[in-house]
Amino acid sequence: MDDVYDMESLAEEIKATERKLSDLRQEYRERKTAGLRAALEARKEADALIREEMKGLGYQSPFISWRNVGSIA
């Protein structure tokens, strides 16, 4: 094995493997949280539509959440 790899080539191979591992970990995290990120974006868009609808109904206060509208009526 000493014939095939010297210390410098081993160190370079280790660095390359660590970079690949880092890239794979990042891709794993992105894929793992893709559904959550999509759901949060959909919720953000839905909240914006609800705010517009409430504004059309006469609710002007930004502090009134659509989730607790029943408590003010």
N, C-alpha and C positions, 0 to 999 in steps of 0.2 A: 504494500500500500504506500510505503514511503516513495517508491519509484514513481507512482502515478501522481501523487499529490505532494507538493511541497507546502510549506507553511503559508506562503503568500496566496497560493491558489486556494487553499482551504479557507483562509480568512475571507477571500473574495466570494467564494461559494456560500459561506455562511451569511455574508451580508446580502447576497442576492436572494437567498432563501428567506431571510428575515423580511426583506422588502416584499416578496411575494406573499408571505404569511400576513403581513400588515394589510396588503391590498385585499386579500381574501377575507380578512376579518372585517374590513370596512364594507365590502360588498355584502357580507352576511348580515351586518347590522342594518344596512339600508334595506335589504330584502325583508328582514324580520319586522321592521317598523313601517314598511310601505303601506300596509293596510291601515295602521293607526294614523299615519300622516294623511292618507286619503280621507279617512273619516273626519279628522279634525278640519280639513279644508271644506268638506261638504257641510259640516256643522257651521262653519264660519259663513259660508254662502247662504245657508238657510236662515241664520240669524240676521243677515243683512236683508234678506227678503221679508222677514217678519217685521224688522224695524220699519221698512218702507210701508208695509201694510198697516202697521199700527199708526204710523204718521198719517196715512190716509184716513184712518178712523178717528183722528183727532188727538192721539196721545203724543204729546210733544216732548215730554221729559225723557232725557236719555237715561235717567236713573230707574225708570220703570221697565222691568224686565218682562218679557212675554210669559215667562214661567210663573210669575206671581201676579198676573193681571186679575185673577179671580179674587184676590184678597183686597183690591181697592174698590170693587164694585159693590 
